Amino acid sequence: MTDDSHFSEYVAHVFIRFDSLAGVLVTDKEYPPRVAHTLLRKVLCEFEEQVPRTEWSRANSRDIRFSALPVYLFEYQNPSKADGIVKMQKDLEDTKIIMHDTIDAVLRRGTSLDILVAQADELSDHSKLFYMAAKKTNSCCNWS
């Protein structure tokens, strides 16, 4: 069974296995729930492998030595490094932002190109008018 309970800026992720072994992980609201539950599953599986079942119910939490926990907590400090899917989602978001910026720049350039083409057409029209006027002016001044 899994559950997430929200408390102001924190979330308590709870995972209870079929054999009543449970884990709780408290994170901030930005921490992905999928990654939190993956961490809980891994920790509980490794805990089951390292700590005999007979010690679960009769031992105090301070009496049980579980050296893998600090390693997991350090590894999962940054969810994008610990979980490939989160890293991929972050990369996709970054790519999406870059693509939007590129499209905006292309559209701005396209608008600029449209303005330049219009100005070139206008200049061409003025050049033709100037040529025709110069030709007309020069035709009356024929010095042969």
Buried (B, 14 or more C-beta within 10 A) or exposed (E): EEEEEEEEEEBBBBBBBEEEBEBEBEBEEEBBBEBBBBBBBBBBEBBBEEBEEEEBEEEEEEEEEEEEBEEBEEEBEEBBEBBEEBBEEEEEEEEEEEEEEEEEEEEEEEEEEEEEEEEEEEEEEEEEEEEEEEEEEEEEEEEE
